[in-house]
Structure formats: structure tokens, C-alpha cells
Amino acid sequence: MYKTIIRPILFKFDPEWVHHFTFKFLKNFGQTKIFQKYIEKNFKLEDSHLEREVFGLKFKNPVGLAAGFDKDAKLYKELSNLGFGFIEIGTLTPKPQPGNDKKRLFRLKEDQAIINRMGFNNEGVEAAVARLKENKNVLIGGNIGKNKVTPNENAVDDYITCFHALYEYVDYFVVNVSSPNTPNLRELQDKEPLTNLLNTLQALNAEKPKPKPILLKIAPDLTDSQLIDIIAIVKETNIAGVIATNTTISRDGLQAKDKNETGGLSGKPLKDRATEVIRFLSEKSEKAFPIIGVGGIHSAEDAMEKLQAGASLVQLYTGFIYEGPGLIKEINKTILNQQKKEH
């Protein structure tokens, strides 16, 4: 129904407008009994065999929602009800910011992809905290970044502010230094500033009564030598793991007319590169840390590919938009079937 009726209608409209319309719809109808029964029947799959323990946290299933969809923690309950095992909110910054000028979101239908140059548009970390205070049982990741106006030499302060504000209300943190849509942000992926940033956050984490897992989200555009640096940095700073990968600035092989819009590309064209990065990190580190695999997952087979390459968990974003919420159940069913075969 989603791909045959709902998606063709939604795809006639501006993608950012559709995003806000969908949020309003789910907010208004997501808690109604009729809607919940429909979701329960069609999308939910709960099974203890799907549970995963990763970096000390128990996930009810390994399929999560990637950051960027529910930036401000407005819809994490309703999205969790669709069957996700965990929801990553953000990227959040200390102060609210509008992001880049519109139009800044482009569907590349022929490529089953999206280009975005949103620019960390969010209402600020405190607004998200107010909503997260109502959370009962959704496992939440907090993706944190810096404000556009903050120079790189002061970037650590922004991450510290977000860390302190969110600490009580998220289960794990993600340090985002890999978005291509905040000027010069990716320079923070260089070895020295990144090691400094992660060591600073880990020192604050160690002072807490119960330290939270801190992960690093990396770009798919890193070279092999940069990926070797990432492995060394994870080891040196003792962070909990890596999310591979963010959006790409590559435009190889695209067909759609909007292919040359600036911004980060996500969706099917990213699939193989994201898997390559996961496999490289897993093999070269000898599986020294958990990896969350994200990028181009549009089918259960795509998700299995990421898991077989070395990911412990996977996340959806663009595939969720193109394939609909049925994709979550499809992946979880395939994981269960695979486990039965192996036993």
C-alpha cells in the first residue's frame, strides 16, 4: 500500500513539506487505537531472538532509525511504534539554528536517493531535552554537532554543552563531524582535532556515575589511510564504536536531473561504499569495536550485507522513505530466518 498508493502521492510534493506533513499526521493519529492496531498487525515484529546486546545496551531488535529524520525528538515514540529497535535523534546543536536556505532537500527518484544540505537545522538541545523527559522505554541515541557560527577552534565547547544537556536522557551519544553541510566541519575528522574532541568527551564521561557509550559517525569519503587513522583513534580514545557512514559528496553514476545539487547524498548509490567502509573497519581492526551500518539499505538483503560485512546493528533513513515502514519488519524477519537456518 505504501509503495503503490501513499508514496506516489507524497512524492508529488516538495520533500521538506512532506516531511513536516508526515510528522503532523503521525503526531495526530499515531496514538489512536485504530492506527496502533493497524501498525501492530502490519509492521510490528517482536521476538526475543532479535534482541542484541551492543556496547552494554540491550536493543530489542537491530534495526534503528538514523539521525536526521527526528532531529528534535518530536516523534520518537510514534516512530518506535513502527517497529524500530532504537531511534537516533539529532543532529542537535547547543543553540537553535534554521539551517541552510531552502530549497535544501532533493529527491533523486531515478537513483532512489536524496541530496540534502539541511545544515543542522534544529531547535537546539534544550528543546529536545524537554521532549525526551517524557520518554518511557524508547532506546535513544543522541547525535551531537556544533553550531554553524562556532569556529572549529571552539567546536569542542559545543559538543561539551550538548553532552551535558543530553546525558540523562539518551542511551548513547554520536559525535557528528562528518556532515558535509556545515562549513569546515569535516576538518574535525583530522587525527589531531578528532582525538582531542573524543578524549575531552571521554574524560567528562568518566566522571559520570554511569558512563554512556560514545560513538563516532564517519564520512564514506575517507581514504583507506584515514580509515586506519579512525581505527587508531577509536583505540586511543576508547570510545564505544563507529557509525559507518554519513552521506557522501560523491556523485558517481547518478541519473537524476538534480544530481549536481550541493549537499550530502544518501540512498542506493551509497550502498556499496558504506558496506566497503564497514568491512574495512571490521577486518583491519579485527572486530575491535562495534559498528552501526547505515547507507543505502533499501531491502532486507542490503541490511544482511551490512551485518555480514561486520555491522552489529543497522540504521535506515532514505530506504525508509522510499520503501516505507514495512522495510523494518522485512529486515527483522530475514534476520530471524537466517538465525533459524544457522541453528
N, C-alpha and C positions, 0 to 999 in steps of 0.2 A: 504493500500500500504506500509506503513512504516513497519508494523509487518510482512508482507508476503514477501516483496522484499528487502527493504532497510536494515532493522535490520539484517536479516541473512547474508547479505554481510558484513556489518560493523563489525559484531561480529566474523568474521573470522580473524580479525586483532587485534593487540595489542591495548588495550583500550586507552592508553595515546596518541598513534599515531592517533587513530580515533578521539579523542577529538580535536587535532590540525587540522586534515584534515577537520572536520566539521566546525571549526571556519573559515578556509580559504575559504571553499565553501560558507558559509553564507556571509562572507565579500565580496566576489567577485560577488555573484549572488543575495544576499539578497535585494539589492536596484534596481534590474532590474524590468521593468514594468511587464514582463511575470510572474516572480516569485511572485511579490507582488499581482498580480491578482489571482494567484493560492492560495496564502495564504489567501487572502480576502474571496475567495469562500469556502475554505475548513476548515479554522481554526479560523477565527475571529468571535467573537460574542460580539456585543456591545449593551448594553441595560442599560438605566438609573436605572432600578431596581436592577442591580448588584452592583451599587456604594455603597461604605461603608465609613463611617467616623470613623476612629480609631485613637486614641491619637492625635486628632486635624488635621489629614491629610485626604484628600479625595482620596480614591482608586477607580479606575474605575471598578475594579472587585476584588474579594477577593483571587484570585489565583496568587501567586507570584513565582518567581524563587529563590531558596535558594542560600546562599553563597557557594562558592567553584566551581561553574560552570564558571562564568565570573569573575575570580579573579581580573583581571587587567583592568576591564571596557573597554574591546576591542570590545564587541559585544552587548552592552545593547540595542542599537536602534533596531538591527535586531531581537534580542530575544523578545523585547517588541512587535514587529510587529506580532509575532506568537500568540499574544492574552493574554500575561501575564498582570496582573494588576499592578505589580511592580517588580523590579529587585534588588536583593541584591548582591552587588559586594564584593570582598574580599574572604578570609581574607587578609587584607593589613597590612604590617609592615613598620616601618619608612625607613629601608634600604632594597634594593633588596636582595633576597636570593634564592639560587637554590632549596631549599627543600632537601628532603632525596634522597639517591641514588636510581636509577632505578634498577629493576622494582619495582614500588610502587603503582600500581593500578591493581586490580584483579576482574574480573567478576566471580561471582558465579551463573552461569546460572540456575542450578537446584534449587537454593534458591531464584532466582530473586533478587539478592543482589550484592553489591560491597564492597570490602575492599580497603580502601586507606590509605596509610601512606605518603601522599604528603609532609607534613611538612611545610605548609605555603609558598610554592613556589610562589613568586610574584616579580614583577619588582620594588616594592617599591611604597610608597604612592604618591610621586610626579609624577611618570609616569601616574598613574591612574587619578590624578587631571588634567593633561594636556588633557586627553581624555574627562573627564567629563565637561570641559569648553565648549564643543560642544553640550552638552545636551540641547534639546529644551523643551521636555514635558514628559520625562520618569520619573516616580517616583522611586527614587533610595535610597536604604539603603546602608550604609557604614559599613561593618563588619571589626572590627579592632582587631589586636593582637600585640604580642611582637616578636621581632627578637629572633632567637634561641640562639644567643650568649649573649643576655641580661639576667643577673641573675635576679631571681624573686624579689630580694630586690629593683631592679631598674626598674621593669616592668612598674610601673605607668608612668614613663617618656616616654616610647614607646607609650603608649595609649594616653598620652597628645599630643605628636608630631602628631600622626595620627588624633586626634580630631581637632587640629588647622588647619592642612593642608586640611582636607575634609569639614570643617564646611560649607563653602559657597556653596558646590557642591553636598551635599547629603541632603535628606529629613529627614532621621532618622539614628541613629547610633546603632550598635550592638557590645557589648563588648563580645568578644570570649575568655573565659577562660576554655573552655570545650573540646577543641580538644585533642585527645589522642596522637597526632603525634609530639608535641613539648615537649621535656623532661621537666617534673615537672610543666607544665603549669596548669594542673588540681588542683595543690595545691592552686592556686589563688582562687579556688571556696570556700575555707575555709572561715568561717564567718568574721574573722578579716581582712585579706588582701582584701577580696572582698568588704567589707563595705568601707574600706579606698579608694580603687580604684574608686568605684562608687561615693562616696562623693566628691572626688577630681574632677572627671569629671563633676559632677553636679554643683560644685562651679564655674568652668570655664564656664559652660553652662549658669549659671545665670547671668554672666557678659555680655553675648552677647545680642545684641538688640532684637533678636528673638530666644529664646532657642529652640533647636531641641530635639525631643523625643530620649531618650537613653533607649535601651533595653538590656537585659542580655540573652545570649544564654547558656542554661544549658545542662549538660550531662543526658542521660537516666539512668545512672548507680547510681544516687544519691539515698540514702536511704530515707525513709519517714521522719526521723528526720532531715536530710539535706534539704529536700524539705520544711519542716516547717521553717528552718533557712532562706531559699531563700525567702519565703513569708515575714518573718520579715525584711529581708534586703531590699526588694522592698519597704516596708512600710517606713522603716527608711530613706532610701536614696531618696525616692520619684521619682524613675525612672519610665519611662512610661509603661513598660511591660516586658514580658518574651517570648523568643523563645524556644519552647519545641518540639523536642530535637535535640541535635547534634548526631553524630554517637556513637555506643556502642562498648565496648570492650568485651561484652558477645558473646559467640559462641554457645549458646544453640540451639540444634535441627538442625544444618546445615548438608547438604548432600555433598556439592561440595568438590572436592579434595583440593582446595586452602583455605579451611575453617580455617586452623590454621595459616595463614599468619598474622603477626602482623599489627595493624592499626585499624582504625575505620570502623565498619560495618554499612552499610546503606541499605535501601531497605525493602522488605516484612517482613523479620524476626523482624524488629524494630517496625512494625505497632502497635501491641498491647501494647507494653511497652510505646511507645510515647503517645498513647491515654490515658493510665493509668496515666501518669505524668500530662497531660493536665487536666484530670478530677480531680485529687488530688489537683492540684494548684487552680483550679476554685472553687471547693467545700470548701476547707479548708480556702481559702481567702475570701469566699463569693463574688466571682467575683469582687474583689477589683481592678484588673488591667487587661488590655487586654493581650491575649496570641496568639502568632502566632504558629500554629500547623504544625509540619514537622516531617516526619519519616514514611516511608512505604506506602505512598499514591500512589497506582497503579491503582485506579479506582475512579469513582465518589462516590461510596458507602464508600470507605475509607476516602475520603475528608469529606463527610457528617458526618461520625462517629466522626472525629476530631472537626467539628463545633458543633455537638450536645454535645460533651464532655466539651465544653467551649471555644473553639478557636474562635477568631473573624475573623482571616484570616488563610490561609494555604499556604504552600510552597512546591514545587516539586523539586526533584533532581534525585534520582535514578529511580523513576517512570517515569519521563520524558524521561530518556534514554531507559528504557525497553518498554514503551508504545507509545512514540512518542508525537509530538505536539498536536495530536488530543485529548489527555487527558485533556488539558486546557479547550477546548470547551465543552467536555463531562461533566466536573465538573460544569462549569458555566450554562449549560443547565439544569442540575439536580437541581441546586440551584434555578433557575427561576421557574422550575416546582413545586418545593417544596413550594415556596412562593405563587404560584397561588393556590395550594391546601389549604394553610393556610388562604387565604383570600376568 
